[in-house]
Structure formats: C-alpha cells, structure tokens
Amino acid sequence: MGRARGTVALTVGAGVVLAVLGWWRFRESGPAETVLYVALFLVLLALSIIDLREYRLPDRIVLPSIAIGMASLSVLSVVNDTFDRLQFAFIGALVYFGVLLVAHLVSPRGMGFGDVKLAVLLGLAVGWLGTDMTESVRLVLWAMLLGFASGSIAGIVLLVIRRRNVPFPFGPFLAFGTIATVLFSASLIGS
C-alpha cells in the first residue's frame, strides 16, 4: 500500500511540475496554446508511466491525442491567422514519423510501432513552435536528439545493471526530448 501511495504522489507531483512548466513557457502565448501544451505534457506523462509499466503506448490514448492535437492546432491557426505554423506542425509530424518509421523498419524489436505513432504527436507539438520551415525541422531534430540521447544513456545503464534481452520502453525518453525542446525552443533555435 505504501509503494502505491508513493507512486501516486510522485505522479501527481510530476504532473503539477509539468503543468507549471507548461504555463511558464506559454504564459505570454494566450490561454488556448497554454492549455494545449499543458495537456500535451500531462498526456506524455501518462503515456510514459504506461510505457514504463507495460512496455506499450496504447492507441486509445495516442490516436485521440493526435486527432485532438491536429484539430486544436487547426483551430488555433484559423483564429490566429497562422496557417504557416500549421504547415510547419504537419511537416514536423511527417519528419518525426518518417525517421522513427525507418528505425522501426530496420529494427522492429528496437523501435516499437507505438513509438512511431507517438512521433506524429511529438512532431506536431514541436513543429508548431517554429517560425519557418527550417526552425521547425531543427526543433524536431532537437527533440529526437534529446530523446535518443537520454534513451541511449538509460539503455546503456540498463545493459550494465540487468544485462541483455530486457524490454526497454523508449516512449518516456521521446516524451522527455519533446518536453525539453518545447520548454527551451527559443534557446535551441537562437531566438
């Protein structure tokens, strides 16, 4: 009972921290964008917990999140007259999806298809933040780099501790790379 309570407290604490960080990052962007990114952070937290426990990213969360993200960004682009940013978001989704799809095709055991589907959501979120196509692609590359680097470090540590043939959830590291990129996007693209 104590371990479950500690897990709940840790999850709630992480959720509060992510919500505050999302608010801090988007405090000048308007309430719609703030709510959208705080919701994204919380969805990524939930998916990370599930992936760590069950080694999967459920379609019942990933696919509706993609649909809601696409619809929300479409509405934001109409309301704010920022159709270019919507285009950048879709390009970001395609780039992230494409890279992870190739990784999955090369090594299906190394990159699960749940991670490939999650890449669409992550690419949308990061691509939206660019002010031009180049910035959007650079941000997607940063998100991938941070996700792959953190996942590689954790994977090496697991190999040393547990040896080979241990399942490895990659979703939490992709989520980390995306959240870090979103939070520090201005610094990463030099604006």
mmCIF file of the C-alpha atoms, coordinates in Angstrom:
data_MODEL
# 
_entry.id   MODEL 
# 
loop_
_atom_site.group_PDB 
_atom_site.id 
_atom_site.type_symbol 
_atom_site.label_atom_id 
_atom_site.label_alt_id 
_atom_site.label_comp_id 
_atom_site.label_asym_id 
_atom_site.label_entity_id 
_atom_site.label_seq_id 
_atom_site.pdbx_PDB_ins_code 
_atom_site.Cartn_x 
_atom_site.Cartn_y 
_atom_site.Cartn_z 
_atom_site.occupancy 
_atom_site.B_iso_or_equiv 
_atom_site.pdbx_formal_charge 
_atom_site.auth_seq_id 
_atom_site.auth_comp_id 
_atom_site.auth_asym_id 
_atom_site.auth_atom_id 
_atom_site.pdbx_PDB_model_num 
ATOM 1   C CA . MET A 1 1   ? 0.000  0.000  0.000   1.00 0.00 ? 1   MET A CA 1 
ATOM 2   C CA . GLY A 1 2   ? 2.848  2.412  0.818   1.00 0.00 ? 2   GLY A CA 1 
ATOM 3   C CA . ARG A 1 3   ? 4.549  1.875  -2.537  1.00 0.00 ? 3   ARG A CA 1 
ATOM 4   C CA . ALA A 1 4   ? 1.319  2.578  -4.442  1.00 0.00 ? 4   ALA A CA 1 
ATOM 5   C CA . ARG A 1 5   ? 0.752  5.730  -2.414  1.00 0.00 ? 5   ARG A CA 1 
ATOM 6   C CA . GLY A 1 6   ? 4.312  6.856  -3.147  1.00 0.00 ? 6   GLY A CA 1 
ATOM 7   C CA . THR A 1 7   ? 3.811  6.210  -6.858  1.00 0.00 ? 7   THR A CA 1 
ATOM 8   C CA . VAL A 1 8   ? 0.607  8.248  -6.867  1.00 0.00 ? 8   VAL A CA 1 
ATOM 9   C CA . ALA A 1 9   ? 2.300  11.098 -5.004  1.00 0.00 ? 9   ALA A CA 1 
ATOM 10  C CA . LEU A 1 10  ? 5.228  11.044 -7.427  1.00 0.00 ? 10  LEU A CA 1 
ATOM 11  C CA . THR A 1 11  ? 2.882  11.025 -10.425 1.00 0.00 ? 11  THR A CA 1 
ATOM 12  C CA . VAL A 1 12  ? 0.781  13.892 -9.067  1.00 0.00 ? 12  VAL A CA 1 
ATOM 13  C CA . GLY A 1 13  ? 3.932  15.835 -8.216  1.00 0.00 ? 13  GLY A CA 1 
ATOM 14  C CA . ALA A 1 14  ? 5.352  15.300 -11.704 1.00 0.00 ? 14  ALA A CA 1 
ATOM 15  C CA . GLY A 1 15  ? 2.025  16.370 -13.198 1.00 0.00 ? 15  GLY A CA 1 
ATOM 16  C CA . VAL A 1 16  ? 1.986  19.577 -11.163 1.00 0.00 ? 16  VAL A CA 1 
ATOM 17  C CA . VAL A 1 17  ? 5.593  20.358 -12.128 1.00 0.00 ? 17  VAL A CA 1 
ATOM 18  C CA . LEU A 1 18  ? 4.841  19.749 -15.824 1.00 0.00 ? 18  LEU A CA 1 
ATOM 19  C CA . ALA A 1 19  ? 1.692  21.894 -15.655 1.00 0.00 ? 19  ALA A CA 1 
ATOM 20  C CA . VAL A 1 20  ? 3.617  24.762 -14.042 1.00 0.00 ? 20  VAL A CA 1 
ATOM 21  C CA . LEU A 1 21  ? 6.429  24.447 -16.599 1.00 0.00 ? 21  LEU A CA 1 
ATOM 22  C CA . GLY A 1 22  ? 3.881  24.450 -19.433 1.00 0.00 ? 22  GLY A CA 1 
ATOM 23  C CA . TRP A 1 23  ? 2.177  27.522 -18.018 1.00 0.00 ? 23  TRP A CA 1 
ATOM 24  C CA . TRP A 1 24  ? 5.567  29.239 -17.565 1.00 0.00 ? 24  TRP A CA 1 
ATOM 25  C CA . ARG A 1 25  ? 6.628  28.504 -21.141 1.00 0.00 ? 25  ARG A CA 1 
ATOM 26  C CA . PHE A 1 26  ? 3.365  29.658 -22.745 1.00 0.00 ? 26  PHE A CA 1 
ATOM 27  C CA . ARG A 1 27  ? 2.269  32.369 -20.277 1.00 0.00 ? 27  ARG A CA 1 
ATOM 28  C CA . GLU A 1 28  ? 2.513  35.049 -22.972 1.00 0.00 ? 28  GLU A CA 1 
ATOM 29  C CA . SER A 1 29  ? 1.075  32.938 -25.788 1.00 0.00 ? 29  SER A CA 1 
ATOM 30  C CA . GLY A 1 30  ? -2.549 33.052 -24.738 1.00 0.00 ? 30  GLY A CA 1 
ATOM 31  C CA . PRO A 1 31  ? -4.736 30.612 -22.846 1.00 0.00 ? 31  PRO A CA 1 
ATOM 32  C CA . ALA A 1 32  ? -5.527 28.263 -25.742 1.00 0.00 ? 32  ALA A CA 1 
ATOM 33  C CA . GLU A 1 33  ? -1.898 27.461 -26.532 1.00 0.00 ? 33  GLU A CA 1 
ATOM 34  C CA . THR A 1 34  ? -1.078 27.223 -22.824 1.00 0.00 ? 34  THR A CA 1 
ATOM 35  C CA . VAL A 1 35  ? -3.883 24.724 -22.172 1.00 0.00 ? 35  VAL A CA 1 
ATOM 36  C CA . LEU A 1 36  ? -2.936 22.740 -25.274 1.00 0.00 ? 36  LEU A CA 1 
ATOM 37  C CA . TYR A 1 37  ? 0.699  22.313 -24.236 1.00 0.00 ? 37  TYR A CA 1 
ATOM 38  C CA . VAL A 1 38  ? -0.088 21.656 -20.566 1.00 0.00 ? 38  VAL A CA 1 
ATOM 39  C CA . ALA A 1 39  ? -2.489 18.935 -21.753 1.00 0.00 ? 39  ALA A CA 1 
ATOM 40  C CA . LEU A 1 40  ? 0.240  17.562 -24.031 1.00 0.00 ? 40  LEU A CA 1 
ATOM 41  C CA . PHE A 1 41  ? 2.707  17.410 -21.137 1.00 0.00 ? 41  PHE A CA 1 
ATOM 42  C CA . LEU A 1 42  ? 0.181  15.550 -18.971 1.00 0.00 ? 42  LEU A CA 1 
ATOM 43  C CA . VAL A 1 43  ? -0.670 13.101 -21.765 1.00 0.00 ? 43  VAL A CA 1 
ATOM 44  C CA . LEU A 1 44  ? 3.050  12.452 -22.260 1.00 0.00 ? 44  LEU A CA 1 
ATOM 45  C CA . LEU A 1 45  ? 3.411  11.836 -18.517 1.00 0.00 ? 45  LEU A CA 1 
ATOM 46  C CA . ALA A 1 46  ? 0.545  9.328  -18.577 1.00 0.00 ? 46  ALA A CA 1 
ATOM 47  C CA . LEU A 1 47  ? 1.941  7.583  -21.660 1.00 0.00 ? 47  LEU A CA 1 
ATOM 48  C CA . SER A 1 48  ? 5.397  7.443  -20.091 1.00 0.00 ? 48  SER A CA 1 
ATOM 49  C CA . ILE A 1 49  ? 4.041  5.788  -16.953 1.00 0.00 ? 49  ILE A CA 1 
ATOM 50  C CA . ILE A 1 50  ? 2.111  3.237  -19.013 1.00 0.00 ? 50  ILE A CA 1 
ATOM 51  C CA . ASP A 1 51  ? 5.143  2.524  -21.210 1.00 0.00 ? 51  ASP A CA 1 
ATOM 52  C CA . LEU A 1 52  ? 7.389  2.071  -18.169 1.00 0.00 ? 52  LEU A CA 1 
ATOM 53  C CA . ARG A 1 53  ? 4.921  -0.384 -16.605 1.00 0.00 ? 53  ARG A CA 1 
ATOM 54  C CA . GLU A 1 54  ? 3.505  -2.221 -19.622 1.00 0.00 ? 54  GLU A CA 1 
ATOM 55  C CA . TYR A 1 55  ? 6.056  -1.617 -22.409 1.00 0.00 ? 55  TYR A CA 1 
ATOM 56  C CA . ARG A 1 56  ? 3.423  -0.225 -24.755 1.00 0.00 ? 56  ARG A CA 1 
ATOM 57  C CA . LEU A 1 57  ? 1.823  3.037  -25.814 1.00 0.00 ? 57  LEU A CA 1 
ATOM 58  C CA . PRO A 1 58  ? -1.933 2.422  -26.076 1.00 0.00 ? 58  PRO A CA 1 
ATOM 59  C CA . ASP A 1 59  ? -3.682 3.501  -29.272 1.00 0.00 ? 59  ASP A CA 1 
ATOM 60  C CA . ARG A 1 60  ? -6.698 4.546  -27.189 1.00 0.00 ? 60  ARG A CA 1 
ATOM 61  C CA . ILE A 1 61  ? -4.576 7.424  -25.851 1.00 0.00 ? 61  ILE A CA 1 
ATOM 62  C CA . VAL A 1 62  ? -2.100 8.097  -28.674 1.00 0.00 ? 62  VAL A CA 1 
ATOM 63  C CA . LEU A 1 63  ? -4.540 8.234  -31.606 1.00 0.00 ? 63  LEU A CA 1 
ATOM 64  C CA . PRO A 1 64  ? -7.150 10.529 -29.982 1.00 0.00 ? 64  PRO A CA 1 
ATOM 65  C CA . SER A 1 65  ? -4.297 12.758 -28.779 1.00 0.00 ? 65  SER A CA 1 
ATOM 66  C CA . ILE A 1 66  ? -3.058 13.074 -32.363 1.00 0.00 ? 66  ILE A CA 1 
ATOM 67  C CA . ALA A 1 67  ? -6.578 13.883 -33.594 1.00 0.00 ? 67  ALA A CA 1 
ATOM 68  C CA . ILE A 1 68  ? -7.166 16.428 -30.823 1.00 0.00 ? 68  ILE A CA 1 
ATOM 69  C CA . GLY A 1 69  ? -3.739 17.962 -31.452 1.00 0.00 ? 69  GLY A CA 1 
ATOM 70  C CA . MET A 1 70  ? -4.388 18.294 -35.190 1.00 0.00 ? 70  MET A CA 1 
ATOM 71  C CA . ALA A 1 71  ? -7.854 19.745 -34.636 1.00 0.00 ? 71  ALA A CA 1 
ATOM 72  C CA . SER A 1 72  ? -6.657 22.155 -31.934 1.00 0.00 ? 72  SER A CA 1 
ATOM 73  C CA . LEU A 1 73  ? -3.734 23.424 -33.992 1.00 0.00 ? 73  LEU A CA 1 
ATOM 74  C CA . SER A 1 74  ? -6.041 23.814 -36.999 1.00 0.00 ? 74  SER A CA 1 
ATOM 75  C CA . VAL A 1 75  ? -8.447 25.936 -34.949 1.00 0.00 ? 75  VAL A CA 1 
ATOM 76  C CA . LEU A 1 76  ? -5.566 27.977 -33.492 1.00 0.00 ? 76  LEU A CA 1 
ATOM 77  C CA . SER A 1 77  ? -4.192 28.610 -36.971 1.00 0.00 ? 77  SER A CA 1 
ATOM 78  C CA . VAL A 1 78  ? -7.583 29.887 -38.174 1.00 0.00 ? 78  VAL A CA 1 
ATOM 79  C CA . VAL A 1 79  ? -8.223 32.034 -35.097 1.00 0.00 ? 79  VAL A CA 1 
ATOM 80  C CA . ASN A 1 80  ? -4.698 33.491 -35.065 1.00 0.00 ? 80  ASN A CA 1 
ATOM 81  C CA . ASP A 1 81  ? -4.268 33.565 -38.862 1.00 0.00 ? 81  ASP A CA 1 
ATOM 82  C CA . THR A 1 82  ? -1.126 31.427 -38.618 1.00 0.00 ? 82  THR A CA 1 
ATOM 83  C CA . PHE A 1 83  ? -1.641 28.876 -41.374 1.00 0.00 ? 83  PHE A CA 1 
ATOM 84  C CA . ASP A 1 84  ? 2.115  28.713 -41.914 1.00 0.00 ? 84  ASP A CA 1 
ATOM 85  C CA . ARG A 1 85  ? 2.587  27.356 -38.383 1.00 0.00 ? 85  ARG A CA 1 
ATOM 86  C CA . LEU A 1 86  ? 0.009  24.653 -39.087 1.00 0.00 ? 86  LEU A CA 1 
ATOM 87  C CA . GLN A 1 87  ? 2.004  23.672 -42.157 1.00 0.00 ? 87  GLN A CA 1 
ATOM 88  C CA . PHE A 1 88  ? 5.187  23.576 -40.049 1.00 0.00 ? 88  PHE A CA 1 
ATOM 89  C CA . ALA A 1 89  ? 3.430  21.373 -37.481 1.00 0.00 ? 89  ALA A CA 1 
ATOM 90  C CA . PHE A 1 90  ? 2.398  18.886 -40.162 1.00 0.00 ? 90  PHE A CA 1 
ATOM 91  C CA . ILE A 1 91  ? 5.912  18.873 -41.637 1.00 0.00 ? 91  ILE A CA 1 
ATOM 92  C CA . GLY A 1 92  ? 7.283  18.284 -38.121 1.00 0.00 ? 92  GLY A CA 1 
ATOM 93  C CA . ALA A 1 93  ? 4.920  15.338 -37.692 1.00 0.00 ? 93  ALA A CA 1 
ATOM 94  C CA . LEU A 1 94  ? 5.969  13.865 -41.038 1.00 0.00 ? 94  LEU A CA 1 
ATOM 95  C CA . VAL A 1 95  ? 9.685  14.259 -40.314 1.00 0.00 ? 95  VAL A CA 1 
ATOM 96  C CA . TYR A 1 96  ? 9.485  12.716 -36.840 1.00 0.00 ? 96  TYR A CA 1 
ATOM 97  C CA . PHE A 1 97  ? 7.175  9.929  -38.044 1.00 0.00 ? 97  PHE A CA 1 
ATOM 98  C CA . GLY A 1 98  ? 9.382  9.238  -41.071 1.00 0.00 ? 98  GLY A CA 1 
ATOM 99  C CA . VAL A 1 99  ? 12.597 8.921  -39.075 1.00 0.00 ? 99  VAL A CA 1 
ATOM 100 C CA . LEU A 1 100 ? 11.039 6.618  -36.484 1.00 0.00 ? 100 LEU A CA 1 
ATOM 101 C CA . LEU A 1 101 ? 9.282  4.572  -39.178 1.00 0.00 ? 101 LEU A CA 1 
ATOM 102 C CA . VAL A 1 102 ? 12.639 3.922  -40.858 1.00 0.00 ? 102 VAL A CA 1 
ATOM 103 C CA . ALA A 1 103 ? 14.096 2.945  -37.462 1.00 0.00 ? 103 ALA A CA 1 
ATOM 104 C CA . HIS A 1 104 ? 11.143 0.591  -36.922 1.00 0.00 ? 104 HIS A CA 1 
ATOM 105 C CA . LEU A 1 105 ? 11.519 -0.996 -40.356 1.00 0.00 ? 105 LEU A CA 1 
ATOM 106 C CA . VAL A 1 106 ? 15.248 -1.509 -39.806 1.00 0.00 ? 106 VAL A CA 1 
ATOM 107 C CA . SER A 1 107 ? 14.828 -2.870 -36.269 1.00 0.00 ? 107 SER A CA 1 
ATOM 108 C CA . PRO A 1 108 ? 11.207 -3.628 -35.288 1.00 0.00 ? 108 PRO A CA 1 
ATOM 109 C CA . ARG A 1 109 ? 12.300 -5.003 -31.920 1.00 0.00 ? 109 ARG A CA 1 
ATOM 110 C CA . GLY A 1 110 ? 14.393 -1.917 -31.229 1.00 0.00 ? 110 GLY A CA 1 
ATOM 111 C CA . MET A 1 111 ? 11.736 0.662  -32.161 1.00 0.00 ? 111 MET A CA 1 
ATOM 112 C CA . GLY A 1 112 ? 8.141  -0.306 -31.500 1.00 0.00 ? 112 GLY A CA 1 
ATOM 113 C CA . PHE A 1 113 ? 5.327  0.913  -33.717 1.00 0.00 ? 113 PHE A CA 1 
ATOM 114 C CA . GLY A 1 114 ? 3.742  2.651  -30.721 1.00 0.00 ? 114 GLY A CA 1 
ATOM 115 C CA . ASP A 1 115 ? 6.784  4.936  -30.646 1.00 0.00 ? 115 ASP A CA 1 
ATOM 116 C CA . VAL A 1 116 ? 6.348  5.567  -34.385 1.00 0.00 ? 116 VAL A CA 1 
ATOM 117 C CA . LYS A 1 117 ? 2.712  6.608  -33.880 1.00 0.00 ? 117 LYS A CA 1 
ATOM 118 C CA . LEU A 1 118 ? 3.656  8.767  -30.899 1.00 0.00 ? 118 LEU A CA 1 
ATOM 119 C CA . ALA A 1 119 ? 6.152  10.563 -33.157 1.00 0.00 ? 119 ALA A CA 1 
ATOM 120 C CA . VAL A 1 120 ? 3.237  12.120 -35.073 1.00 0.00 ? 120 VAL A CA 1 
ATOM 121 C CA . LEU A 1 121 ? 2.000  13.840 -31.898 1.00 0.00 ? 121 LEU A CA 1 
ATOM 122 C CA . LEU A 1 122 ? 5.508  14.876 -30.872 1.00 0.00 ? 122 LEU A CA 1 
ATOM 123 C CA . GLY A 1 123 ? 6.323  16.263 -34.314 1.00 0.00 ? 123 GLY A CA 1 
ATOM 124 C CA . LEU A 1 124 ? 3.086  18.266 -34.384 1.00 0.00 ? 124 LEU A CA 1 
ATOM 125 C CA . ALA A 1 125 ? 3.829  19.810 -30.999 1.00 0.00 ? 125 ALA A CA 1 
ATOM 126 C CA . VAL A 1 126 ? 7.425  20.721 -31.772 1.00 0.00 ? 126 VAL A CA 1 
ATOM 127 C CA . GLY A 1 127 ? 6.884  21.700 -35.413 1.00 0.00 ? 127 GLY A CA 1 
ATOM 128 C CA . TRP A 1 128 ? 4.202  24.226 -34.409 1.00 0.00 ? 128 TRP A CA 1 
ATOM 129 C CA . LEU A 1 129 ? 6.785  26.234 -32.472 1.00 0.00 ? 129 LEU A CA 1 
ATOM 130 C CA . GLY A 1 130 ? 8.968  27.119 -35.448 1.00 0.00 ? 130 GLY A CA 1 
ATOM 131 C CA . THR A 1 131 ? 8.554  30.448 -37.208 1.00 0.00 ? 131 THR A CA 1 
ATOM 132 C CA . ASP A 1 132 ? 9.692  28.958 -40.513 1.00 0.00 ? 132 ASP A CA 1 
ATOM 133 C CA . MET A 1 133 ? 10.209 25.525 -42.015 1.00 0.00 ? 133 MET A CA 1 
ATOM 134 C CA . THR A 1 134 ? 13.905 25.391 -41.119 1.00 0.00 ? 134 THR A CA 1 
ATOM 135 C CA . GLU A 1 135 ? 13.262 26.230 -37.459 1.00 0.00 ? 135 GLU A CA 1 
ATOM 136 C CA . SER A 1 136 ? 10.509 23.639 -37.234 1.00 0.00 ? 136 SER A CA 1 
ATOM 137 C CA . VAL A 1 137 ? 12.691 20.892 -38.657 1.00 0.00 ? 137 VAL A CA 1 
ATOM 138 C CA . ARG A 1 138 ? 15.572 21.934 -36.393 1.00 0.00 ? 138 ARG A CA 1 
ATOM 139 C CA . LEU A 1 139 ? 13.280 21.710 -33.367 1.00 0.00 ? 139 LEU A CA 1 
ATOM 140 C CA . VAL A 1 140 ? 12.101 18.249 -34.410 1.00 0.00 ? 140 VAL A CA 1 
ATOM 141 C CA . LEU A 1 141 ? 15.730 17.186 -34.776 1.00 0.00 ? 141 LEU A CA 1 
ATOM 142 C CA . TRP A 1 142 ? 16.477 18.578 -31.299 1.00 0.00 ? 142 TRP A CA 1 
ATOM 143 C CA . ALA A 1 143 ? 13.539 16.651 -29.828 1.00 0.00 ? 143 ALA A CA 1 
ATOM 144 C CA . MET A 1 144 ? 14.769 13.458 -31.470 1.00 0.00 ? 144 MET A CA 1 
ATOM 145 C CA . LEU A 1 145 ? 18.373 14.074 -30.417 1.00 0.00 ? 145 LEU A CA 1 
ATOM 146 C CA . LEU A 1 146 ? 17.425 14.678 -26.784 1.00 0.00 ? 146 LEU A CA 1 
ATOM 147 C CA . GLY A 1 147 ? 15.076 11.685 -26.778 1.00 0.00 ? 147 GLY A CA 1 
ATOM 148 C CA . PHE A 1 148 ? 17.577 9.340  -28.406 1.00 0.00 ? 148 PHE A CA 1 
ATOM 149 C CA . ALA A 1 149 ? 20.488 10.582 -26.267 1.00 0.00 ? 149 ALA A CA 1 
ATOM 150 C CA . SER A 1 150 ? 18.614 10.205 -22.977 1.00 0.00 ? 150 SER A CA 1 
ATOM 151 C CA . GLY A 1 151 ? 17.250 6.832  -24.082 1.00 0.00 ? 151 GLY A CA 1 
ATOM 152 C CA . SER A 1 152 ? 20.712 5.652  -25.108 1.00 0.00 ? 152 SER A CA 1 
ATOM 153 C CA . ILE A 1 153 ? 22.211 6.622  -21.766 1.00 0.00 ? 153 ILE A CA 1 
ATOM 154 C CA . ALA A 1 154 ? 19.416 4.835  -19.895 1.00 0.00 ? 154 ALA A CA 1 
ATOM 155 C CA . GLY A 1 155 ? 19.767 1.823  -22.184 1.00 0.00 ? 155 GLY A CA 1 
ATOM 156 C CA . ILE A 1 156 ? 23.492 1.565  -21.506 1.00 0.00 ? 156 ILE A CA 1 
ATOM 157 C CA . VAL A 1 157 ? 22.881 1.790  -17.765 1.00 0.00 ? 157 VAL A CA 1 
ATOM 158 C CA . LEU A 1 158 ? 20.247 -0.966 -18.023 1.00 0.00 ? 158 LEU A CA 1 
ATOM 159 C CA . LEU A 1 159 ? 22.626 -3.166 -20.010 1.00 0.00 ? 159 LEU A CA 1 
ATOM 160 C CA . VAL A 1 160 ? 25.248 -2.793 -17.298 1.00 0.00 ? 160 VAL A CA 1 
ATOM 161 C CA . ILE A 1 161 ? 22.778 -3.433 -14.476 1.00 0.00 ? 161 ILE A CA 1 
ATOM 162 C CA . ARG A 1 162 ? 20.451 -6.074 -15.930 1.00 0.00 ? 162 ARG A CA 1 
ATOM 163 C CA . ARG A 1 163 ? 22.282 -7.453 -18.959 1.00 0.00 ? 163 ARG A CA 1 
ATOM 164 C CA . ARG A 1 164 ? 20.694 -8.145 -22.342 1.00 0.00 ? 164 ARG A CA 1 
ATOM 165 C CA . ASN A 1 165 ? 17.200 -9.073 -23.502 1.00 0.00 ? 165 ASN A CA 1 
ATOM 166 C CA . VAL A 1 166 ? 15.372 -6.799 -21.105 1.00 0.00 ? 166 VAL A CA 1 
ATOM 167 C CA . PRO A 1 167 ? 12.406 -4.874 -22.561 1.00 0.00 ? 167 PRO A CA 1 
ATOM 168 C CA . PHE A 1 168 ? 13.145 -1.171 -22.862 1.00 0.00 ? 168 PHE A CA 1 
ATOM 169 C CA . PRO A 1 169 ? 10.387 1.454  -23.036 1.00 0.00 ? 169 PRO A CA 1 
ATOM 170 C CA . PHE A 1 170 ? 11.508 4.236  -25.371 1.00 0.00 ? 170 PHE A CA 1 
ATOM 171 C CA . GLY A 1 171 ? 8.376  6.423  -25.130 1.00 0.00 ? 171 GLY A CA 1 
ATOM 172 C CA . PRO A 1 172 ? 9.391  8.183  -21.897 1.00 0.00 ? 172 PRO A CA 1 
ATOM 173 C CA . PHE A 1 173 ? 12.640 9.322  -23.498 1.00 0.00 ? 173 PHE A CA 1 
ATOM 174 C CA . LEU A 1 174 ? 10.903 10.560 -26.641 1.00 0.00 ? 174 LEU A CA 1 
ATOM 175 C CA . ALA A 1 175 ? 8.493  12.426 -24.338 1.00 0.00 ? 175 ALA A CA 1 
ATOM 176 C CA . PHE A 1 176 ? 11.412 13.900 -22.384 1.00 0.00 ? 176 PHE A CA 1 
ATOM 177 C CA . GLY A 1 177 ? 13.107 15.077 -25.580 1.00 0.00 ? 177 GLY A CA 1 
ATOM 178 C CA . THR A 1 178 ? 9.916  16.733 -26.752 1.00 0.00 ? 178 THR A CA 1 
ATOM 179 C CA . ILE A 1 179 ? 9.106  18.410 -23.440 1.00 0.00 ? 179 ILE A CA 1 
ATOM 180 C CA . ALA A 1 180 ? 12.671 19.719 -23.122 1.00 0.00 ? 180 ALA A CA 1 
ATOM 181 C CA . THR A 1 181 ? 12.580 21.009 -26.698 1.00 0.00 ? 181 THR A CA 1 
ATOM 182 C CA . VAL A 1 182 ? 9.218  22.709 -26.157 1.00 0.00 ? 182 VAL A CA 1 
ATOM 183 C CA . LEU A 1 183 ? 10.390 24.340 -22.928 1.00 0.00 ? 183 LEU A CA 1 
ATOM 184 C CA . PHE A 1 184 ? 13.676 25.588 -24.379 1.00 0.00 ? 184 PHE A CA 1 
ATOM 185 C CA . SER A 1 185 ? 12.744 26.020 -28.038 1.00 0.00 ? 185 SER A CA 1 
ATOM 186 C CA . ALA A 1 186 ? 13.701 29.699 -28.146 1.00 0.00 ? 186 ALA A CA 1 
ATOM 187 C CA . SER A 1 187 ? 17.209 28.910 -26.895 1.00 0.00 ? 187 SER A CA 1 
ATOM 188 C CA . LEU A 1 188 ? 17.580 25.913 -29.197 1.00 0.00 ? 188 LEU A CA 1 
ATOM 189 C CA . ILE A 1 189 ? 16.796 27.919 -32.325 1.00 0.00 ? 189 ILE A CA 1 
ATOM 190 C CA . GLY A 1 190 ? 18.603 31.020 -31.150 1.00 0.00 ? 190 GLY A CA 1 
ATOM 191 C CA . SER A 1 191 ? 15.698 33.452 -30.906 1.00 0.00 ? 191 SER A CA 1 
# 
